């Protein structure tokens, strides 16, 4: 993950150095609305205890704004709602996790091998630096890199091994605040005047553990319990209109 981040910084800085300036004036502020969808998944530093992960569909929508402090560079700020999650297997089961009403989350079977599907919605306020080319035909291409403060709205969990589709609300058992980082790129297609179609592909990775679920370090129920760090990741396609 650190290598991806470092490479992303180098690419963005290189693009900033190579982008030419011209005398064409640009509106100091532009903004618009967007929708996005993609794939979200969970990652953990404790891979032997969480050996299998599956992605789920993610979604988001919101508003975005660029403060253009030069012809080719801007401060990009957005605010929106995003839904993330994924399925992960707790090899030794989940211990002592309750929903918001105090109901114990099932840990099923004698083998203590269980899969759980997590779903969490957040308010996100990504802030980043955006570097763009001069307009080529009707297109402007850009790269961006930034940070993503996120504030949890609601979280749910569903035991995949359990019959039926019973879901449990575990908002109180997930952390209120998370911090992520993003890197992405795309283009803006001028439709008419200052109205542009925005198309962007971006990767989002969180830096903090999002939940408070505990498991065991081996299959002995009397062994030490701990909270494995589980982080959210997402790749999404964003489409919007800016003006």
Secondary structure by P-SEA (a helix, b strand, c coil): caaaaaaaaaaaaaaaaacccccccccccccccccbbbbbbccccccccccccbbbbbcccbbbbbbccccccccccccccccccbbbbccccccccccccccccccccccccbbbbbbbbbbccccbbbbbcccccccccccccbbbbbbbcbbbbbccccccbbbbbccccccccccccccccbbbbbccccbbbbbbcbbbbbcccccbbbbbcccccccbbbbcccccccccccccccc
